[in-house]
Amino acid sequence: MEKEKHIFGKFELELKFYPIDKKLLCCTVQNPYKSEKHEVTFTGKNKDKIIRKIDRKLKEFRKEFFKGDK
């Protein structure tokens, strides 16, 4: 398991990468826009691809969060 801190917008998230097998990595991320536990798991071949997936998903979480305020 490897831990890395990344900044996504105004959130600094600690990412924990777990190896699934020789080629795949897994990372579980907490939704920073929800107070209750809401985690999403990402898999990919390398850390860069997983980080891009996380960034896109956080943008979706942000849209849902601000859509609910209107």
N, C-alpha and C positions, 0 to 999 in steps of 0.2 A: 504494500500500500504506500502510495506517495501522496503527500499533502502539498498543495500550492495555493497561494492566495492570488486572486485576480479581482480587478475592479471592473464592474459592469455598470456604467452610468454612475449613479451615486452610491451603489452598493459594493462593498468589498466582501466577496464570498470566499470561504475556504473550500477548495475542491479536493476531494479524496478520490484518487484513481485506484481502482482495483483491477488486477489482471483476471480475465475470464479464462482465456487460454493463451497460446503462444502469439496469436495475432490480434486479439481483441482486448480492449480496455473498457471499463465501466466506471461511471461517475454518477452519484446521486446528489441532486441539488434541491435545497429548500426554496420554495417560492417566497421571495422577500416582500411581496405585496399582500400576503395573507398572514394573519396572526396564528391561525390554527395550523396544525401540521399538514403540509401539502407538498410532497416531494415528487420529483420527476427523475427517472433514471435514463441516462444516455449511454449508448455504446458506440464504439468506433475503433478504427485501426490505429489512430494516434491522437495525442492530446490536442493538437491544433484543431482537428476536425470536431472533436467533442466540444471544445471551447466555442467554436463557431455555432454549433447546434444550440448550446446553452444561451448564447447571446441572442439568437433568433427567438428562442422560447421565452426569454425574459421580455423581449419586445412584445410578444403576444400577451404575456401576463400583464404588462403595463397597459396595453390597449383595453383588456378586459376590466382592469381595475378602474380606469378613468371612464370607461363606458358605463359602468355601474353607478357612478356619481351623478350622471346627468338625469 
